[in-house]
């Protein structure tokens, strides 16, 4: 059974930092492209960052220079380090794994950026 379990969300003040983790099981983690998507209030789900099996990363323009995605294949875990957070970063953050046409999603973790 495939599981993607996000953790690390919470309430943070503007300018603060959070680190999200997504622990996976049931997949051959190292071959999957891993991504973090987010869906803010009243908005569509969008890609925030992704990392390929080879370690190539891609970021949404809105998070470039502030977010860093990384993966630990030994721990079957992907991370999202989020710095200089803004209120517009408020969203539910979802972990995604993708290999070809196969997609798996976590249930999401809420990040709220507010003073």
N, C-alpha and C positions, 0 to 999 in steps of 0.2 A: 504494500500500500504506500502510495506516494504522499509525503507530507512536507509542506513548507510552512514553517512556523516563525513568524516575525516577532521581534521583541525590541525594546528600547525606546518606544514612543513615550510621549508625555507632554507636559506643559513646560514651556521654556520662554524666557523673556527675549524680546528682540535683541539681536546681537549675540545671543547665546549659541551653544553647540549641543548636538545630540549625536549619538552613534546608534544606528539601527543594525540589527543582526537578523539574518534569516538562516535558520538551521534546516537542512533538508535531510530526508531519508527516502529510501525506495527508488532512487534514481542513481545512475552513474554520473555523479555530480560533475566530474572533470570534463565531460564532453558537452555539457550544456552551456548555452549562452544564458547568463543570469542578468536579470534586470530589476530595477526598482521603478515602479509606476506610482503615480499619486493622483488622487481625486479630491479636489477642494470643494467647498460648499458651492453648489450650483454650477459646478464645472464638469467637463468631461475628463475621463481618466487620461492621463498623459504620461509619456515616458520621462522619467527624471534622469536616469543613468542606466547604462548597461555595460557588461563586460563579457567578452567572448571567451571561449575555452582557451584561446591563446593569449588572453590578457589584454586585448585591445579594448579600449574604453570609449564610450560615447556619452555625451551629456547634452541635456536641453540647454539652450542658450541662457535660460533664466537661472540656472544653477552653476554654470561654468565658473570656475575659480573659487567656489564656495563649498561644493560637494565633492567627495571623493569616493568612488566605488572600488572595492577590492574583494578578493576571494581567497579562501584558504581551502585548497582541495583536500588537504589532509583531514580537515574538520567538516568538510561538506557544508561550508557556511560562506555566505556572502554578506558583506558589510556595506553600509553607507554612512560615511562620516559627513555630518552636516555642520558647517560653521557659518558664522555671520547670518544667522537665521532672521528671516523677515516675516511679518504677518502674512504675506502672500504665500509663504511656504506651508501655511496651515492646511492640512489635508490628511486623508487616510493614505498611508503608504503601503503598497502591495508588493510583495516579492513575486517574481515570475521566473520560471525556468522554461527554456525553449530549445528543442532539438528538432530541426526539420518542421514538420507540421504538428508536432507534439508540444502542447502547452500545459503547464501546471501553474496554479496560483495559490498563494497563501490567503489567509482571511483578512489580513491587513492590521496595521497598528496606527493609532491616531497620534498625529503630531499637532500640537496647538502652540502657536507662537503669539504671545500676548503679554502685555504688561499689566 
